[in-house]
Amino acid sequence: MPLTQQKKKLVNHSAAALLALSSGAAGMAHAQQSSGAPASDGETASDVQKVVVTARRREETLQDVPVSVTAFSADQLSKQAVPDITALAVALPNTTLKASRATNSTLTAFIRGVGQADPLAGFEAGVGIYIDDIYLARPQAAVADIYDVERIEVLRGPQGTLYGRNTIGGAVKYVTRKLAPKTDVRLRGTIGNYRQTDGVVTASTPLSDTVRIGGTVARFKRDGFGKNLFTGADNYDKDSTALRLSAEFTPTPDLFIRIAADGTQDDSNPKNGHRLIVGRTSGAPILSNVYDTRANLTQAAGHDQEVTAHGVSAVVEYRLDDRFTLKSITASRKDKSWAPIDFDSLPVTDMHVPALYTNEQVSQEFNLTYTGERLQGVAGVYYIDAQAFNKFDTILAGAVPTSTFTSGDIGTKAWAVYADGSYSVTDALSLSLGGRYTVDERTASIYRQIFLGANGTPEMGNPGAIPFRIDTDLRSGLEREDKKFTPRVAVNYKLGADHNLYASYSEGFKGGGFDPRINIVGGRLPLAQARAGYKPETIETSELGLKSAFNGGRITTNAALFYSDYQDVQIPGSVAIDTNGDGRDDSFAGVTTNAGKAKIKGVELEAVANLTRDFMLAGMYSYIDAEYKEYIVAGVNVAGQRVFQNTPKNSANLRANYDIALPLMGRNGKVSLIASVSYKGATNQFETVSILDQESYKLYDASIVWTRSDGKIRAGIHGKNLGNERYKTAGYLFPTLGNEGTVTAFYGNPRTVSATVEYRF
């Protein structure tokens, strides 16, 4: 069969599959309606609230935008007591969002198999995190508690022609709430098991017809899920404070200015892992409680664990006329993390890594949006100047105890021009074209030195350490520049007023860089290879989707099929090495591989059914098949022995909301009964199969929430992980290092129960 006929046949089959998926979901919902309550309960199509998103930098309904995007409203987040963005992952197709190993606030994010799990300087995220269109260059402090938001949008697939910074896997967008035209005061308090006590106070007021100011103060505190049996401190505790201030100016009806500042501080205890193996030398047993630890490292260079982050931004939006709007987004951010990481989680000093991370960035974006009768689009320029620095000791026991100091200072300067437009050829058919040209410039300074003894190095607080050997000294001359044009093309066709079929092709790009843990002497890494760094990675994604509405919009389904050709995949990692040739591993070094080729394909289905005015049922199912085709190690293709990390093949979620009219406290209102069950398939933590991998599991959540009829008071009881499931989220795998060996795992939250009260003046 000719190639064109094969492609045409594939498209026809894919469209038919999407229609079957959508019809199946809708049919299930219709069947539930017809079997019980009346079909409408007096509700009309106009009563169904449409979800509005800004996925394409302009307001569109979720069902009209030809992009794979899921949105969570502020009301939805409130009713379900969602604490932070990691909790959203259970309801998102092909998405992993979690706190990185040994941290509460560093984010690991993967969408459709694309992401980045290493938080060190030198490695950029594969999934972009945006706060009001401001890109966060680093994952530290990115697991932010949710407050003061209007909605959260999650976009899947390469994002480059619509956003300031190119992100190869997808984007998570926080959209904060604009200040109200009248004085607005909101209080939220939460108490829960593990002595959880949270409080959020938000207030805003107009100073005049053109000036409004507001701010939020939030405090989140909780005891640990376990104990440090050596120090007596809590393990997996929480102690964080957040602040946000903003001022908005509208000197004319066409000009809007927002100045905002925010800051967070996390003073939680060090988060230590659960050993999965018996101590190799001491025979230390495996603890029965996965949240307990016996770690003895409590400080990094004399500092308790602490994460601070703050930023300022200015957004200026000027409507030139009814068609053109010009926008400027200026931002500056900084963060610092003192991180005492006890890899071995034992009372002895076997494998310790006290570390310091600091990051800063300045970014500027200008964009121009156009909204015409048939043509809509956006064009812009973007620039970011970011500096990521880390230094840490690797303290190892052994025949000859050593302390290895490593520092990496990685600079990024990137600029880009982008444009994306959509033209309505007819009332039913529209075509979208976009393109982006990106230049990424990287500079690096990397240094690694070994000292004798297990007491640390001078740079991390031990001035008496005895120098042994310099393994890497590349404090100058590390530079690289990567350039790439990435296009996007999409066509969508309205099969009717309620069915939007779209097909798209997009390319993504992430520049190359330098691994700050490279070891030239002990690791025997060629100097030329170290100076070259690792290459950019690219992805080409084709997608076919169908967004449908039934019964006047009361039932919606979104289905998508996608296929990605992923090349030169950046895979950073640390491996144990033998630096002196005695046959025993005595250190570790960074090894970043550009896996040559990978193929990713999958299906995603989301459905929401307002079965009656009071009963809503929603569901999600996703499947992904991600496979390496070329993965060269020492000249050998080991693709058949490698797997995709943080990418479970199957994920599903089913949630229900039933509202009951019920007066309380002398006022009318409604009680919402909310329940959900989530399924995650087996998940690999690294590119090789290991004991750290997590088998499939289910999570059960439930809430009972009363909301007063005027919306000013809400009270709820919320249960998370009611089955008390123990599931691994991350870990360290160095079984041959030290005297005891390190195989430690980190786990998701156990069963938690909380009560929340919200009051709005």
Salt bridges, closest charged atoms under 4 A:
GLU43 OE1 - ARG554 NE 3.09
ASP47 OD2 - ARG613 NH2 4.00
GLU60 OE2 - ARG56 NH2 2.56
ASP64 OD1 - LYS494 NZ 3.09
ASP75 OD1 - ARG714 NH2 2.86
ASP118 OD2 - ARG517 NH2 2.76
GLU124 OE2 - ARG165 NH2 2.97
GLU124 OE1 - ARG442 NH2 2.90
ASP132 OD2 - ARG244 NH2 3.64
ASP132 OD2 - ARG258 NH1 2.93
ASP133 OD2 - ARG57 NE 3.74
ASP133 OD1 - LYS173 NZ 3.76
ASP133 OD2 - LYS327 NZ 3.46
ASP145 OD1 - LYS238 NZ 2.59
ASP148 OD1 - ARG177 NH2 3.11
ASP148 OD2 - ARG244 NE 3.62
GLU150 OE2 - ARG151 NH1 2.65
GLU153 OE2 - ARG151 NE 2.59
GLU153 OE1 - LYS173 NZ 3.88
ASP184 OD2 - ARG186 NE 2.91
ASP184 OD1 - ARG760 NE 3.20
ASP223 OD2 - ARG195 NE 3.64
ASP234 OD1 - LYS227 NZ 2.80
ASP239 OD1 - ARG219 NH1 2.66
ASP239 OD2 - LYS221 NZ 3.52
GLU248 OE2 - ARG258 NH2 3.24
ASP254 OD1 - ARG319 NH2 2.64
ASP262 OD1 - ARG333 NH2 2.96
ASP342 OD2 - HIS352 NE2 3.14
ASP344 OD2 - HIS352 NE2 3.64
GLU365 OE2 - ARG57 NH2 2.93
ASP427 OD1 - ARG374 NH2 3.43
ASP440 OD1 - ARG165 NH1 3.07
ASP440 OD2 - ARG442 NH1 3.78
GLU459 OE1 - LYS391 NZ 3.67
ASP471 OD2 - ARG448 NE 3.78
ASP471 OD1 - ARG469 NE 2.62
ASP473 OD1 - ARG475 NE 2.78
GLU481 OE1 - LYS483 NZ 3.43
ASP482 OD1 - ARG480 NH2 2.86
ASP515 OD1 - ARG517 NE 3.38
GLU537 OE2 - LYS510 NZ 3.50
GLU543 OE1 - ARG112 NH1 3.04
ASP565 OD1 - LYS599 NZ 3.24
ASP568 OD1 - LYS535 NZ 3.42
GLU604 OE1 - ARG112 NH2 2.93
GLU604 OE1 - ARG156 NE 2.98
GLU606 OE1 - ARG156 NH2 3.25
GLU627 OE1 - LYS629 NZ 3.40
ASP659 OD1 - LYS79 NZ 3.97
ASP659 OD2 - LYS670 NZ 3.50
ASP710 OD2 - ARG667 NH2 3.49
ASP710 OD2 - ARG708 NH2 2.73
